[in-house]
């Protein structure tokens, strides 16, 4: 699971505690994990063009990919 990787990103740490709780809800965390897998497969740039994720979630995906 990528829970620790998500929690260790600067984008996650920059969120307020309410938004951090939202990110860590199981369904949202799974969406982020799926986005990481997809971005690895098609490149982050192509994924970013087609995603509806907020900028903060996109930054989390980007940082997890870089780690």
Secondary structure, DSSP 4 states (H G I P E B T S, - for coil): --HHHHHTSHHHHTS-HHHHHHHHSHHHHHHHHHHHHHHHHH-HHHHHHH----HHHHHHHHHHHH-
